[in-house]
């Protein structure tokens, strides 16, 4: 099964056309720490008496990933943020090698990725959630159960309260939980407001190499159109 993901960027028309014709180029992939955990071996880590970074993270190895969201609205959010807050998030080396010099505009492109190659981007909301498990109660717990699934929250909350289990690494395990991925992908009701006030319904990572055949659409969006999409508003907000 494939998931449709959306990505909002701030670039020029020539680069957007390159994505349409050739797929997502290397500029948009970044290196991130490589994990031992995957969709199928999570229980091996949960059966241990403790869990630390060295148990989950492979030292001195990295994975090449790109980001994507489950909704068009979230892609608009990132496109608008990039356009109004200094451009896209690439390294100084990549910025120096920029081949395109036309006027920058906002674009949203959509692409298909095999579900097996998708996991949750924990940076802006899942890590902060796991860092403060004592806040997962009352209305917030009910919201998080809707977003990630009640079975996920009930499964991990006791472990997050256990000092022998590193909270960051528990979050890394959650990123690979199939049911958490599917619930988050389906979330269109609760806006997650996390680190640096990032506000999205979902955010994912994938190691999949997106080719031209995987690109579904590439469209330019104006600031006015973007603000209209963002102004439609969520049904509920969960402050992380």
C-alpha positions as CSV (number, residue, x, y, z in Angstrom):
1,X,0.0,0.0,0.0
2,X,1.2,3.5,-0.8
3,X,0.6,6.8,1.2
4,X,0.1,10.1,-0.4
5,X,2.4,12.7,1.2
6,X,2.6,16.5,0.7
7,X,5.7,18.7,0.9
8,X,5.7,22.5,0.9
9,X,8.9,24.3,-0.3
10,X,10.1,27.7,-1.2
11,X,12.1,27.6,-4.4
12,X,12.1,28.9,-8.0
13,X,10.0,27.6,-10.9
14,X,12.9,25.9,-12.6
15,X,13.6,23.8,-9.5
16,X,9.9,23.0,-9.1
17,X,9.8,21.8,-12.7
18,X,12.9,19.6,-12.1
19,X,11.0,17.9,-9.3
20,X,8.0,17.3,-11.6
21,X,10.2,15.8,-14.3
22,X,12.9,14.0,-12.3
23,X,11.5,13.4,-8.8
24,X,12.8,14.8,-5.6
25,X,16.5,15.6,-6.0
26,X,19.2,15.1,-3.4
27,X,19.1,18.6,-2.1
28,X,15.9,17.9,-0.2
29,X,17.3,14.7,1.5
30,X,19.1,15.1,4.8
31,X,21.2,12.7,6.9
32,X,19.7,11.6,10.2
33,X,20.8,9.0,12.7
34,X,20.3,5.4,11.7
35,X,18.1,3.3,14.0
36,X,18.2,-0.4,14.8
37,X,14.5,-0.4,15.3
38,X,12.1,-1.0,12.4
39,X,8.4,-1.8,11.9
40,X,8.9,-5.4,12.7
41,X,11.3,-5.7,15.7
42,X,9.8,-3.2,18.2
43,X,8.9,-5.9,20.7
44,X,12.5,-6.9,21.0
45,X,13.3,-3.5,22.5
46,X,10.2,-3.3,24.7
47,X,11.0,-6.7,26.2
48,X,14.3,-5.4,27.8
49,X,14.7,-4.3,31.3
50,X,16.1,-0.9,30.2
51,X,16.5,1.1,27.0
52,X,19.3,3.5,26.2
53,X,20.6,5.4,23.2
54,X,23.2,2.7,22.3
55,X,20.4,0.1,22.2
56,X,18.5,1.9,19.5
57,X,20.9,4.2,17.5
58,X,23.6,2.7,15.3
59,X,26.8,4.8,16.0
60,X,28.5,6.6,13.2
61,X,25.8,5.6,10.6
62,X,23.1,7.7,9.1
63,X,20.1,7.4,6.8
64,X,19.1,9.7,4.0
65,X,15.5,10.9,4.5
66,X,13.0,13.4,3.3
67,X,10.1,14.9,5.0
68,X,6.4,14.9,4.1
69,X,3.0,15.5,5.6
70,X,-0.3,13.7,5.5
71,X,-2.3,16.8,4.6
72,X,-2.2,19.6,2.0
73,X,-2.7,22.1,4.8
74,X,0.5,21.1,6.6
75,X,2.5,21.4,3.3
76,X,1.1,24.9,3.0
77,X,2.2,25.7,6.5
78,X,5.8,24.6,5.9
79,X,5.9,26.4,2.5
80,X,4.6,29.6,4.1
81,X,7.0,29.3,7.1
82,X,10.0,28.8,4.7
83,X,9.0,31.7,2.6
84,X,8.6,34.1,5.5
85,X,11.3,32.9,7.8
86,X,14.5,32.7,5.7
87,X,13.9,30.1,3.1
88,X,14.2,26.3,3.1
89,X,16.1,24.3,5.7
90,X,19.2,23.1,3.9
91,X,22.8,23.2,5.0
92,X,25.2,26.0,4.2
93,X,27.1,23.6,1.8
94,X,23.9,22.8,-0.1
95,X,22.9,26.5,-0.2
96,X,26.3,27.4,-1.7
97,X,25.8,24.9,-4.4
98,X,22.4,26.2,-5.4
99,X,22.0,25.9,-9.2
100,X,18.9,27.9,-9.6
101,X,18.6,31.6,-9.3
102,X,15.1,32.6,-10.3
103,X,12.6,34.4,-8.0
104,X,11.6,32.1,-5.1
105,X,8.0,31.1,-4.8
106,X,6.0,28.7,-2.7
107,X,5.2,25.3,-4.1
108,X,3.3,22.3,-2.8
109,X,4.0,18.9,-4.4
110,X,2.5,15.6,-3.6
111,X,4.0,12.2,-4.0
112,X,3.4,8.5,-3.3
113,X,5.5,6.4,-1.0
114,X,5.2,2.8,0.0
115,X,3.8,2.7,3.6
116,X,6.6,0.3,4.6
117,X,9.1,3.1,4.0
118,X,7.3,5.7,6.1
119,X,7.9,6.6,9.8
120,X,6.9,9.4,12.0
121,X,8.9,12.6,12.2
122,X,9.3,13.0,15.9
123,X,11.2,16.3,16.0
124,X,8.5,18.9,16.4
125,X,5.9,17.1,18.5
126,X,6.6,13.5,19.4
127,X,9.9,14.1,21.2
128,X,8.4,16.9,23.3
129,X,5.3,14.7,24.1
130,X,7.6,11.9,25.4
131,X,9.9,14.2,27.4
132,X,7.0,15.2,29.7
133,X,4.9,12.1,30.2
134,X,3.4,13.5,33.4
135,X,1.4,15.9,31.1
136,X,-0.3,13.0,29.3
137,X,-3.5,13.1,31.3
138,X,-7.0,14.4,31.2
139,X,-8.1,16.2,28.0
140,X,-4.5,16.0,26.6
141,X,-4.4,12.3,26.9
142,X,-7.8,11.9,25.2
143,X,-6.5,14.0,22.3
144,X,-3.3,12.1,22.0
145,X,-5.2,8.8,22.1
146,X,-7.2,10.1,19.1
147,X,-4.0,11.2,17.2
148,X,-1.8,8.2,17.9
149,X,-4.2,5.5,19.0
150,X,-5.3,4.6,22.5
151,X,-3.3,1.4,22.4
152,X,-0.1,3.3,21.7
153,X,-0.5,5.8,24.5
154,X,-1.5,3.0,27.0
155,X,1.5,0.9,25.8
156,X,4.1,3.5,26.1
157,X,3.0,5.8,29.0
158,X,4.1,3.4,31.8
159,X,7.5,3.0,30.0
160,X,7.9,6.8,29.7
161,X,7.5,7.0,33.4
162,X,10.2,4.4,34.0
163,X,13.6,6.0,34.6
164,X,15.3,2.9,33.1
165,X,13.9,3.7,29.7
166,X,15.3,6.7,27.7
167,X,12.4,8.8,26.6
168,X,14.0,9.8,23.3
169,X,14.5,6.2,22.4
170,X,11.0,5.3,23.3
171,X,9.8,8.1,21.0
172,X,12.0,6.5,18.3
173,X,10.2,3.2,18.8
174,X,6.8,4.9,18.5
175,X,7.9,6.4,15.2
176,X,8.0,2.9,13.8
177,X,4.7,1.7,15.2
178,X,2.4,0.8,12.3
179,X,-0.8,1.8,14.1
180,X,0.7,5.1,15.3
181,X,1.8,5.9,11.7
182,X,-1.7,5.1,10.3
183,X,-3.5,7.0,13.1
184,X,-1.4,10.0,12.6
185,X,-1.7,9.9,8.8
186,X,-5.5,9.8,9.2
187,X,-5.5,12.7,11.7
188,X,-7.4,15.6,10.2
189,X,-9.1,16.9,13.3
190,X,-6.5,17.7,16.0
191,X,-3.8,20.2,15.2
192,X,-0.5,19.5,17.1
193,X,1.2,22.6,18.3
194,X,4.8,21.7,19.2
195,X,8.3,22.9,19.3
196,X,8.8,26.5,18.1
197,X,5.0,26.7,17.7
198,X,5.1,24.4,14.7
199,X,1.4,23.5,14.1
200,X,0.6,20.5,12.0
201,X,-1.7,17.5,11.8
202,X,1.1,15.2,10.9
203,X,4.7,15.0,9.8
204,X,6.6,12.0,8.5
205,X,10.0,10.9,7.2
206,X,10.8,8.4,4.5
207,X,14.0,6.8,3.2
208,X,12.3,6.1,-0.1
209,X,13.9,7.5,-3.2
210,X,11.1,9.5,-4.9
211,X,11.3,9.4,-8.7
212,X,9.3,11.2,-11.3
213,X,6.8,8.3,-11.4
214,X,6.0,8.9,-7.7
215,X,5.3,12.6,-8.2
216,X,1.5,13.2,-8.2
217,X,1.4,17.0,-8.6
218,X,3.5,20.1,-8.3
219,X,1.7,23.4,-7.9
220,X,2.6,27.0,-7.1
221,X,0.6,28.6,-4.3
222,X,0.5,32.3,-3.6
223,X,0.7,33.8,-0.1
224,X,-2.9,34.7,-0.3
225,X,-4.0,31.2,-1.2
226,X,-1.7,29.8,1.5
227,X,-3.2,32.1,4.1
228,X,-6.7,31.0,3.1
229,X,-5.9,27.3,3.5
230,X,-4.3,28.0,6.9
231,X,-7.2,30.2,8.0
232,X,-9.7,27.5,7.6
233,X,-8.7,26.3,11.0
234,X,-8.5,23.0,12.8
235,X,-11.4,21.3,14.6
236,X,-9.3,21.0,17.8
237,X,-5.8,22.0,19.1
238,X,-3.4,20.0,21.2
239,X,-0.7,22.1,22.8
240,X,2.4,20.0,23.3
